[in-house]
Structures are given as C-alpha cells and as structure tokens.
C-alpha cells in the first residue's frame, strides 16, 4: 500500500473510531447505570478504542523493540540496520527511549529533555516507588532529608539500593541543572548522542532520543523504537515503555533472552501486547536472542517452553519467531565492512566473537551473519514494513474496534432494549401493581406500628411513673387522715354528739348506742372515697390527655398520607372524643366499685375457734369507746359537757390510729395495684377502635392515593424506558453503520 493511500485511509478510520469513542463517552455520561451493569471485561475492552485512536492519530508507523533489560534489544536494532547506532552494554540506569528514523539529509540526533512539570513528576514517581517498596506511604510527602534518614537503614539491609541511589542523583541534578520550563531539544551528532546516553545524570532527564540516519531500508513514515526494559529504575521510562507498547506501537519485535524466557517483566509486557489485539501474530516478531549459548538439550526445552507460553496466552499458531545471536550478527556485519567502532563496550565483545568466528563459523563473517538468522529477520520485518504494515494497521484497527466495541456493546444495548420493550409492553404494569400494593402494605404497617408504639410507651409509663404518682397522692391522703384522726373535729366525740342532737331540731335527747362512733367512721370513709375518686379521675384525665397528644402526633403522618382529607380523619377524631368521655365514665364506675371496698372495714368477721383469725379490731375498739360515758349521755336531765366525752374521744382516736389507718393503707395499696391493669385494658379498647378506623377508612384511601402516586412514577419510568429504547436502537444502528463504513475503508484501501 502506498503511504499516500494509507494516510487517506488512516484519517477516514480515525474519524470513524473517534465517533465510536464519542458514543462511548456519551453513554458513560448519560447512562451510568447501564455502563456499571456491563461486565467488567466489556467495559475494559471499550476503553481500547483509545488505543486505536492514538495509533491512527500518529501519521507515522512505529515498530517497537521491546523486552527485558539486557535482552539484546539495542544489539538487535544495530544488527538489524547493519551499523553501530545504539550504545552497547548501556547500564540499566541510562536506558532511554530511542527513536530511529530514515532521512535523506545529514545524520543527526535530537535529545528531548524533560520540561519543569515532567521533571517534578519524575520526582513524585520516585517518591511513590520508594514509599511502595518500603510500605511507608508517608514518604510520598516527607521532606527529602527526612526521607533519606528513614530509608538509609533499610537500604543497608540490601533493599532498594539502586532505586534510592537514583533518587539521590535526581535530587542533586535537579538542584544543579537549569531545567527549561517548556523543555528543550538539543541537536547533536550521533557520537555526541552516544556520550549523552551513557551519562546517567543526562539520561535521567532525557524524555527520548531521536536518531536520523541515512542509507537504511526504513521508509520515511516508519520509525524504529528501542524501548527501555521495564526493570529500569527510572519510573518514567518504565511508564513510557508500557504506554508505548499498549497504545502507540503499530508492530512489535519482542526480544527474549533464550536463557530466561518470559521473566516477570516480560510477562507483563506480553499481557499488554495481547490485550484486545486481533492481529498479534502478524504484528509481532518473537526473537530468542543468545540462542547459541544453549546446549542442544536446553534448546529443545526452550522451544517447548516457548511454544507452551504461546499456547497458554492464546497467541495464534501462525506466530513468527527467530533464534539469533544479535551481537554476533552485528559484529559480523561491522567486521565484514571493516567499520568496527572504537567503542570499549563493543571491543570487549570482539574477542569472544573472533574466537567463535574460527571455531564455529569457519572464519567467515558471512556465515556468522547467516547463522545469526539476521538475514531472515531483516527480510521478514522489512517485507512486513514495506508491504503489509500499513494494511495490517488498518485491518487491525477495524477488527479491534469491532471485537472490542462494535460487537459486544450492541449485544448488551439490544438486550437492555429488549428488556425495556418487555417492561413497556406488560411487565411494567404488573410491577406497577406489585409495587403499589407493596408500598401500601409497608406504609400501612408502619403507621400501625407508630400508633402501637405510642400506646405501648404510655402503658409502660403507667406501670412505672404513674404508679409512683398514685402512691405519692395516697401517702398525702393518709397523712391528712392521720391529722384529722389526731385532733380534727371529724374524730371529736363531743362535736359529733352535738351534730347528732342538733340535726333533729332538739327532738333527740341523746344518740343511739354506737351512733357517734359509726358516724365518725362513715365521715372518714366519705372523705376517703371522694379524695380517692378525685385522685383517680385526675390521673385518668392526665393519662388520656397524654394519649391524645401522642396519637395526634402519629395522626399527622396519617393525615399527610391521605392529603389531609377531613372525611378520612373525622372518624379518628370521633374515636378520641368519644373515647375520652367513655373512658372517664368507665373509670368513675370502677372507682366507686373499688371505693366501696373501703366500707368492708366495718364488717365483722367471726373469729375461728382458736381466736387467731377473724374479728374486727376497729369495731372492737369503737365498741369499747361506745360504752364510755354512755350512761351520762342517756340521762336527759343532765347537761353533757366536753369533759364528759374526753375518754370516749381518746379511745376513738386511739382505735382509729392503731387499726383504721393500717386497714385503709392496705386497702388503698391493694386497690391501686389492681387499678392500673384496668386503665391499660381501657386504653387497649381505644387502640382497637383506632386500628379499626385505620383498616376501614385509612387503608382504602391510602390504596387509591398511592396507586395514583405509583402510576405517575411509572409513567415517568415508562417514558424514560421508551426514550432509552429509541436511543439504544438508534445507537445500535449507528454503530453497525460505522462498522460497515470502516469495512468500506478497508476495501477502498485495497
């Protein structure tokens, strides 16, 4: 394919792939739920569109030489081109990405230095690597001097020495050298470029080196790239290697040291190369370097291991691989032309080559070159570069876009669209009813639980706090009775005597036997009953008022649920209004029944035959009091004075103090203890009536209201589904159209 045809087709495909990328980015922005539900591998593949866009955006085609450090990449590039361009035995600390281009002008080298931002970023990358190596995250932001103090003891243990040394060099050089804010490009000779690359203080701040050479078979739109190994300590150069292989390289020459196939670094590069790549077998050349250093048995084992790795990583069987000694192939070409450079590193290898020349190659440099398989590699690679790289790049971009985007995404779009259509056509209505019913059930049960909680909490308070209030009032009442008994007119026999005589308009001359004493007890009982009724009624009113307040709080949400509809809320208010009156009436009736039990204090219970049980100490005492002075009371001719009643009063008060108060206290506590369950039982009756209204009035109204609410929600959902279905249908059609248009570009490109 002619370069001009390639450029036209490249631009057309780039336009199509960028349209696909725009569709993807719009999906991410507008359909996050759909994107998040995609399988992770599908989302990952969709990102590979960026790789195809990056490759097509570059008008040049890059052939990357990649592998672990010291695998012989530079030697292979030199041997491949038949001249000494890249320094041999470069230290791991000086490996720099090197680009080799063909030119018809003079041979030069461009040194591209880091700008200020890139230099700062390199320092941050060193810090992160050191922090990760020693598992000390705080080192990322620790001042330099403190960082070095912390890591030096660890370095002395043998960990991270090379990395920390490089960071020290970086810090020193960064302070001492002037870094151009925008970066700079320095044009030098190839020899000067060698010297700069060998200097680790220079190499550290180089972004890349570009060599322009004459007389090569490299087409003008092709660039050969010697990438640093991923084990180099410069984190930026490592990152460049991974990024270039994964995003920018159009073809790869993967150089492996035959004595150590696929170490950890090379395994990582392999995974990057094969990710989502459809033409890996055509675009990758596998080179097993230093093959002749293996014994025959080792060679057989290496071949088996290599083939197993290819199978394991699903590399197609038509992969292209070569066995070589790149250094011998280079030296054979240089010696044959008598162009051996005066390079100490290369000179150190010359003796080994010359020994092998006689022993293995029969003294022929041509034989040495041939046995290195360089001619086959050169032929295959240059044939690929000149005849198929452009076409393969286009076909690879189209096939990758289809495999990673145009096929998996429409499948998921179509599945989602079909599901949406099914929902719209029936399932959505069923879900609407189910959700409406579920929401009614949940809301109803929640409101019922809220009301129940109010009744329960009030019941708990009645059992604890209110009982204590009752006891306090009871004690106050007993104290009042004790005061009346001790010296009140209510227990003064002379006062009661006069009340009896005067109450009949002087018709009575004297009271009946035991009448004074009974009237005193009746008066006390009456006081006790009225006070007890007032206490209970007040407490019952307070309890009900508290209940009303709590129920009203719960009814606020119920009223909101039904739109504050007075027809729905009136039955609740009726229950509470009627409940108050009936509650107090029931309590009053119960109070009088309980209070009547106080009259039992005057009932006489027969004693048993031993005289231990039965009887009535109050009646016995009052009987004794009745006998005191009774003969004087019955003497109508005699005037009764207060002194005549003193002994009687004393005996009455003594009897009441010793026996009546104890009896009343015991009866009162017993009545109170049994009274609270009665109050709680009455509250339960009110709760049952409210729950009945909740079920018969509130729930039907809630059902209607929530049905409308859900219908509106589902109307919006139905509209969203219809719109998404239309969008996805259009998107599927657009993707399929672009896929066909990309195929048409390939056809037009030949």
Protein Blocks (a to p, Z undefined) as FASTA:
>chain_A
ZZklmmmmmmmmmmmmmmmmmmmmmmmmmmmmlmmmpcfklmmmmmmmmmmmmmmmpmbd
cddddddehilmmmmmmmmnopafbcghiafklgccddddddfbdcddddddddfklmmm
mmmmmmmmmmmmnopaklmmgcfklmmmmmmmmmmnopaklmmmmmmmmmmmmmmpccdf
kbpaddddfklmmmmmmpmklmmmpfbdcdddehiabdfkbccdddddfkbfblklmmmm
mmmmmmmpmbdcddddfklghifklmmmmmmmmgopaklmmmpccddehklmpcfklmmm
mmmmmmmmmmmnopafkbccddddfklmmmmmmmmnopaccdfklmmmmmmmmmmmmmmn
nopaklmmmmnommmmmmmmmmmmmmmmmmmmmmmmmmmmmmmmmmmmmmmmmmmmmmmm
mmmnommmmmmmmmmmmmmmmmmmmmmmmmmmmmmmmmmmmmmmmmmmmmmmmmmmmmmm
mmmmmmpcklgmklmmmmmmmmnoomambdcehklmmmmmmmmmmmmmmmmmmmmmmmmm
mmmmmmmmmmmmmmmmmmmmnoopaklmmmmmmmmmmmmmmmmmmmmmmmmmmmmmmmmm
mpccdddfkopggcjfklmmmmmmmmnoklmmmmmkbccdfklmmmmmmmmmmmmmmmmm
mmmmmmmmmmmmmmmmmmmmmmmmmmmmmmmmmmmmmmmmmmmmmmmmmmmmmmmmmmmm
mmmmmmmmmmmmmmmmmmmmmmmmmmmnZZ
